[in-house]
Structures are given as structure tokens and as C-alpha cells.
């Protein structure tokens, strides 16, 4: 028998996260295996796209509300800088589950 994963939890969070991304001017996509963590990539989609940190803060708040975790005390602080100007955050969910979100820079963030 295979060990259980957090995949069902991650999948159930995705529609709400997409709504948040759209409201903040981003498109959101899943990448990775969805086994050990929930890997997401957000791309700015509209001219009104907010700063990456604002998007991640809204998603972290949503995760906190749904999972009942207190993310205000969790290490969702400084992003890791990735290739091509991408910024990556880890949002811990408790019990070893986590959302890893990479956000592509807005065009004017690169200029």
C-alpha cells in the first residue's frame, strides 16, 4: 500500500487560490508532482497585477483560514530569488504540508 499524501488537500485549495490570483491580476498553475508539497507558479496576467508579495500574502491568509493554522507566526517572510527574476515563497500548512509558490516578475519590476 502506498503512503498517503496531502494531494487531496492541495487539490481542494486550488480553486480558491485561483480566485485570489485572478483578483490580484495573476494566472496560477500547478507544477510538480503534488506529493511532498504543492508547487505553484504565478504569472502576472493583467496590467493591474499587484506586487508578488501582496499576492503571496493573500494566498497565505487563505491557507491559514482554510487550514486553521496561524501563518502570522510561520516563516512566510523573505522570498528566495530564483532564475529569471522569479521569487519563491514557502507557505507551511502544518503536519509537513506546504505550498511552494514561485511568482514571475511583472514587466515593470524587471526594468
JOZI-V6214 format. One record per residue. RES is the residue in one small letter. PHI is phi in radians with two decimals (none if undefined). Layout:
res:phi
RES:PHI
RES:PHI
This chain:
res:phi
x:none
x:-1.35
x:-1.24
x:-1.20
x:-2.19
x:-1.54
x:-0.88
x:-1.08
x:-1.16
x:-1.03
x:-1.10
x:-1.23
x:-1.41
x:-1.02
x:-1.01
x:-1.15
x:-1.13
x:-1.10
x:-1.05
x:-1.13
x:-1.04
x:-1.07
x:-1.11
x:-1.76
x:1.54
x:-2.12
x:-1.83
x:-2.16
x:-2.39
x:-1.58
x:-2.47
x:1.73
x:-1.50
x:1.04
x:-1.82
x:-1.51
x:-2.65
x:-1.87
x:-1.52
x:-2.20
x:-2.23
x:-2.01
x:-2.11
x:-1.06
x:-2.13
x:-2.18
x:-1.07
x:-1.54
x:-0.94
x:-1.40
x:-1.09
x:-0.96
x:-1.07
x:-1.19
x:-1.08
x:-1.13
x:-1.08
x:-1.18
x:-1.18
x:-1.10
x:-1.13
x:-1.08
x:-1.03
x:-1.07
x:-1.15
x:-1.29
x:-1.54
x:1.27
x:-1.60
x:-1.74
x:-1.36
x:-1.19
x:-1.79
x:-1.52
x:-1.39
x:-1.73
x:-1.98
x:-1.67
x:-1.37
x:-1.61
x:-1.42
x:-2.01
x:-0.99
x:1.17
x:1.42
x:-1.18
x:-1.99
x:-2.20
x:-2.15
x:-1.99
x:-1.93
x:-1.20
x:-1.98
x:1.69
x:1.03
x:1.59
x:-1.42
x:-2.74
x:-1.82
x:-1.86
x:-2.09
x:-1.86
x:-2.09
x:-1.29
x:-1.26
x:-1.25
x:-0.96
x:-1.32
x:-1.34
x:-1.58
x:-1.36
